[in-house]
Amino acid sequence: MAIVVNLDVMMARRKISLGELANRIGITQANLSILKTGKAKAIRFSTLNAICTVLECQPADILEFRPEE
C-alpha cells in the first residue's frame, strides 16, 4: 500500500506507550495496534484528531504517501 503509518515513530519520540495512548484517545489497544502496524484500511478523522492532539503532531507526521513502484 502506498500509505505508510509512522505512528510508532511518533510514539517513540513522545515516549508514550500503546496502552497509554489508547487510553488517552479512547480506543482499544487492539484497534490502535492495528493502526500502528499499518493493517488498518481506514482511520476516522476524529481518531486522527485525537492522536495528533495527544502526540502534539500533524497528520503528516503519522501518515506518509510513498508511491508504489
N, C-alpha and C positions, 0 to 999 in steps of 0.2 A: 504494500500500500504506500502511496506517496505522502501520506500524513504520518509524521513521526511524533510520538508523545515523549516529551522530555520532563515529565513530572518528577521522576526520580532524581534528576539533576537539581531541580529547584528545591525539592525536599531536603536534599543533602546540603545545599547552600544555606538553607534556613534552619538546618539542624532540627527537623521535625519528623517524627515517626509516622508511619502509615496509620496507626491507631489514633494518635493524637489529631492528625489532620482529618481523619474520618469523623471523629467526634466533634471537632470544631465546625465542620461544614454540614454535619447532619446526614451523612450517608453511611452505609455499612462498610466495614473494612473490605469485604469481598468485592463490592462494587467498585471501590476505589482501587483495589488491586487489579481488577480487570482493565480499568482505565490506565493505570500506571504501566502495565505490561504491554499496552498497545493492542489489546484484544477487543476493545470496545468498538462498536460500529458507529456510535454516535455519542454526543455529550450535550446535555441541556445547557442552555445559556445560564440558567440560574446556578447550576453546579459549577460551571466555569467561572462565573462571577464570584461565587463563594470561595473557590480555590484561590483566585487571584487576590481577593481581599485578605485572606488568611496569610498567604505567602508574600503579600505585598509585591506583586509582579504583574506583568502584562500577559495577555493570552499568547502572544508570540514567544514568550519565554517558555511556555509549556507545549505549544503546538508548532510544528515546523513542517513546511512543504518541501519535499525532496522529489523532484521529477524522476520517474522510473525510466531506466534506460533500456 
